Amino acid sequence: MKVKLSKVVFPEICPVCLAEAEDLVSMQVWSSEDKQLASTTFSGSADKTESLLHAKKGATVIWVPTCMRHGSKAVRTTGKIIKAWIAFLILWYPGIYFLLGVLSAYYNDRPILPPLFPLLVIFLLMVISLLYGYYPRTLERKLKFVDVDRLDDALFIKIRSPEYYEIFFELNELYVEIIDPLEETED
């Protein structure tokens, strides 16, 4: 759905569990032009600092009321991503050690299972650590900000909870335009 950015009002309930809101979560929305600018910044732009600052200005912060369970502590943050990468890198070196053990066992006709089992466990832990950092949390899956266009005063939202969708629609009825998903994919 498309809603006026300057007039959008979020219900005072959690988008996930529909409980009474006790927390405010800030979610950043990037316009599609700023995403493209940020992605081309590292591919040979003349003044990288200027284009990075312009891309940072493009982020719009939206405050969403949530319950404490799905609030600030449950949202993916930079700190959680950094923790995930630290865990990944800590597990990297034991992974290499056991990979070399598997290769050594293979080439020297020794049993391969003793180094293979720890290698598989470490690989699984590495995948779990990255999922911890990058998998969207429940709030981010239920309420997704697709795009923002400040010139047209438009915010594009996907709401996956039908109950929250109805309440949101009632609050913003004058400023909402329903967009057919099939039309978006044809453009």
C-alpha positions as CSV (number, residue, x, y, z in Angstrom):
1,M,0.0,0.0,0.0
2,K,1.0,3.6,-0.5
3,V,0.4,6.1,2.2
4,K,1.2,9.8,2.6
5,L,4.5,10.1,4.5
6,S,3.6,13.3,6.2
7,K,0.2,12.0,7.4
8,V,0.9,8.4,8.3
9,V,-0.3,7.3,11.7
10,F,0.6,3.9,13.2
11,P,-1.9,2.2,15.5
12,E,-1.0,2.0,19.2
13,I,-0.7,-1.8,19.0
14,C,2.1,-4.2,18.1
15,P,2.1,-5.2,14.4
16,V,3.1,-8.7,15.4
17,C,0.9,-9.8,18.3
18,L,-1.6,-6.9,18.4
19,A,-0.9,-6.3,22.1
20,E,-0.9,-2.8,23.5
21,A,2.1,-0.7,22.5
22,E,4.7,-0.2,25.2
23,D,7.8,0.6,23.1
24,L,8.7,2.7,20.0
25,V,11.0,1.1,17.4
26,S,12.8,3.2,14.9
27,M,13.1,1.7,11.4
28,Q,15.1,3.2,8.6
29,V,13.6,3.4,5.1
30,W,15.8,4.1,2.1
31,S,14.5,5.4,-1.2
32,S,15.3,3.3,-4.2
33,E,17.4,6.1,-5.7
34,D,19.6,6.3,-2.5
35,K,20.0,2.5,-2.5
36,Q,21.3,2.6,-6.0
37,L,23.6,5.5,-5.2
38,A,25.0,3.7,-2.2
39,S,25.6,0.6,-4.2
40,T,27.5,2.5,-7.0
41,T,29.6,4.5,-4.4
42,F,32.2,1.7,-4.1
43,S,32.4,1.0,-7.8
44,G,34.5,3.9,-8.9
45,S,32.7,7.1,-8.0
46,A,34.8,10.3,-8.1
47,D,33.9,11.7,-4.7
48,K,32.9,8.8,-2.5
49,T,32.5,10.8,0.6
50,E,30.0,13.2,-0.9
51,S,27.9,10.4,-2.4
52,L,28.0,8.5,0.9
53,L,26.8,11.6,2.8
54,H,24.0,12.1,0.2
55,A,23.0,8.4,0.6
56,K,22.9,8.8,4.4
57,K,20.6,11.8,4.1
58,G,18.3,9.6,2.1
59,A,17.4,7.4,5.1
60,T,14.0,8.2,6.6
61,V,13.3,7.1,10.1
62,I,9.8,5.7,10.9
63,W,8.8,5.2,14.5
64,V,6.5,2.2,15.0
65,P,4.7,1.4,18.3
66,T,5.3,-2.2,19.5
67,C,5.0,-4.3,22.6
68,M,8.1,-4.9,24.7
69,R,8.5,-8.5,23.4
70,H,8.8,-7.4,19.8
71,G,10.3,-4.0,20.5
72,S,13.7,-2.5,20.5
73,K,15.5,-5.6,21.8
74,A,14.0,-7.9,19.1
75,V,15.0,-5.8,16.1
76,R,18.1,-6.4,14.1
77,T,20.7,-3.8,14.9
78,T,24.2,-3.0,13.9
79,G,25.4,-4.4,17.2
80,K,23.8,-7.8,16.5
81,I,25.3,-7.9,13.0
82,I,28.8,-7.1,14.5
83,K,28.3,-9.9,17.1
84,A,27.3,-12.3,14.4
85,W,30.5,-11.5,12.3
86,I,32.7,-11.8,15.4
87,A,31.3,-15.2,16.1
88,F,31.7,-16.2,12.5
89,L,35.4,-15.1,12.5
90,I,36.1,-16.8,15.8
91,L,34.8,-20.0,14.3
92,W,36.6,-19.5,11.0
93,Y,40.1,-20.6,12.3
94,P,38.9,-23.8,14.0
95,G,37.0,-24.5,10.8
96,I,40.1,-24.2,8.7
97,Y,42.0,-26.5,11.2
98,F,39.4,-29.2,10.9
99,L,39.1,-28.8,7.1
100,L,42.9,-29.4,6.9
101,G,42.4,-32.4,9.2
102,V,39.8,-33.8,6.8
103,L,42.1,-33.2,3.8
104,S,45.1,-34.8,5.7
105,A,43.0,-37.8,6.7
106,Y,41.8,-38.2,3.1
107,Y,45.3,-38.1,1.6
108,N,47.0,-40.2,4.3
109,D,44.3,-43.0,4.4
110,R,43.3,-42.3,8.0
111,P,39.7,-42.3,9.3
112,I,37.9,-39.1,8.1
113,L,35.1,-39.0,10.6
114,P,37.1,-37.7,13.6
115,P,37.9,-34.3,11.9
116,L,34.7,-34.3,9.8
117,F,32.2,-34.2,12.6
118,P,33.7,-31.1,14.3
119,L,34.0,-29.4,10.9
120,L,30.3,-29.9,10.3
121,V,29.4,-28.6,13.7
122,I,31.6,-25.5,13.2
123,F,30.1,-24.9,9.8
124,L,26.6,-25.2,11.3
125,L,27.5,-22.7,14.0
126,M,28.9,-20.3,11.5
127,V,25.6,-20.4,9.5
128,I,23.6,-19.9,12.7
129,S,25.7,-16.9,13.7
130,L,25.1,-15.2,10.3
131,L,21.4,-16.0,10.5
132,Y,21.3,-14.4,13.9
133,G,22.7,-11.2,12.5
134,Y,20.9,-11.0,9.2
135,Y,17.6,-12.9,9.4
136,P,14.8,-10.3,9.6
137,R,13.1,-10.3,13.0
138,T,9.4,-10.9,13.5
139,L,8.5,-7.2,13.3
140,E,10.5,-6.7,10.1
141,R,8.7,-9.6,8.5
142,K,5.2,-8.5,9.5
143,L,5.7,-4.8,8.7
144,K,8.0,-4.1,5.7
145,F,8.8,-0.6,4.4
146,V,9.4,-1.1,0.7
147,D,10.3,2.4,-0.5
148,V,10.0,6.1,0.4
149,D,9.6,9.0,-2.0
150,R,9.9,12.3,-0.2
151,L,9.1,14.4,-3.3
152,D,5.8,12.7,-3.8
153,D,5.3,12.4,0.0
154,A,4.8,8.7,-0.3
155,L,5.7,5.7,1.9
156,F,5.2,2.2,0.4
157,I,4.4,-0.5,3.1
158,K,3.7,-4.2,3.0
159,I,1.7,-5.4,6.0
160,R,1.5,-9.2,6.4
161,S,-0.9,-9.3,9.4
162,P,-4.6,-8.9,8.2
163,E,-5.8,-7.6,11.6
164,Y,-3.1,-4.9,11.7
165,Y,-3.7,-4.1,8.1
166,E,-7.4,-3.4,8.8
167,I,-6.6,-1.2,11.8
168,F,-3.8,0.7,9.9
169,F,-6.1,1.2,7.0
170,E,-8.9,2.6,9.2
171,L,-6.5,5.1,10.8
172,N,-5.1,6.3,7.5
173,E,-8.1,5.8,5.3
174,L,-7.9,9.3,3.7
175,Y,-4.3,9.0,2.8
176,V,-4.0,5.3,1.7
177,E,-3.8,4.0,-1.8
178,I,-3.9,0.3,-2.4
179,I,-1.3,-0.9,-4.9
180,D,-1.8,-4.1,-6.8
181,P,1.4,-6.2,-6.5
182,L,1.0,-7.4,-10.1
183,E,1.3,-3.8,-11.3
184,E,4.6,-3.3,-9.5
185,T,6.3,-6.4,-11.1
186,E,5.3,-5.3,-14.6
187,D,7.0,-2.0,-14.4
